[in-house]
Amino acid sequence: DIEVASPDSLNKQSVDLVIANILANPLVELATDLSRYVRPGERLVMSGLLAEQAETVMAAYVDWFECAAPVHSEEWVLLEGVRLGGRVHYRRRNPRKNTEICPQEKVIFQRGVVY
């Protein structure tokens, strides 16, 4: 089941996936708070970022997440990290389709779009 919630409504619960499609500055400012909501071994996905902002945003999360390489779509970038303290899911690249496949979760990233 997928449930949509604001951070205030979560209290101190942790979740399997946080998706944040907000600006770079709020993502940096919220790094500590967003990190608390993601269970170890689970994912944080951030989008709505310009490519030149990726390094700054990733640096704000490096203490809590193992970050994958940014996924680019023109000037936009999608960032993804796995919360440290749990098992890490590795992705393999399909060079013929320019996609990355997460075999454990059946999630496909293609040119910055999550299917």
Rosetta blueprint (number, residue, H / E / L):
1 D L
2 I L
3 E L
4 V L
5 A L
6 S L
7 P H
8 D H
9 S H
10 L H
11 N L
12 K L
13 Q L
14 S L
15 V E
16 D E
17 L E
18 V E
19 I E
20 A E
21 N E
22 I L
23 L L
24 A H
25 N H
26 P H
27 L H
28 V H
29 E H
30 L L
31 A H
32 T H
33 D H
34 L H
35 S H
36 R H
37 Y H
38 V E
39 R E
40 P E
41 G E
42 E E
43 R E
44 L E
45 V E
46 M E
47 S E
48 G E
49 L E
50 L E
51 A H
52 E H
53 Q H
54 A H
55 E H
56 T H
57 V H
58 M H
59 A H
60 A H
61 Y H
62 V L
63 D L
64 W L
65 F E
66 E E
67 C E
68 A L
69 A L
70 P L
71 V E
72 H E
73 S E
74 E L
75 E L
76 W E
77 V E
78 L E
79 L E
80 E E
81 G E
82 V E
83 R E
84 L L
85 G L
86 G L
87 R L
88 V L
89 H L
90 Y L
91 R L
92 R E
93 R E
94 N E
95 P L
96 R L
97 K L
98 N L
99 T E
100 E E
101 I E
102 C E
103 P L
104 Q L
105 E L
106 K L
107 V E
108 I E
109 F E
110 Q E
111 R L
112 G L
113 V E
114 V E
115 Y L
